[in-house]
Amino acid sequence: MTREEILQGIEEVAREHLDLPGHSLRPEQRLAEDLALDSIQRLTLAVEVENRFRVLLDPEDDEAIATVGDLAEVVGRKLREGPPGGA
């Protein structure tokens, strides 16, 4: 899956579950500052992204995710790694 496909999927999740305005998400947008996501909305985004891409985000991942691009990068890495435990 390409980075663009991941970004598009994140945007679709955000629109469906967070009711974000109609403009496109950009990788450099910060989740808290630019998109004004509170902690509940960030958790919702994380859970729905996990569901969409069938990945598991770790607590350590949360610390590394400040922007839409960071989230796409983590999802891409998780997809390349495959399922937890190698199953």
Secondary structure as UniProt FT lines:
FT   HELIX           3..18
FT   TURN            27..28
FT   TURN            31..35
FT   HELIX           39..53
FT   HELIX           59..64
FT   HELIX           68..81
FT   HELIX           84..86
//
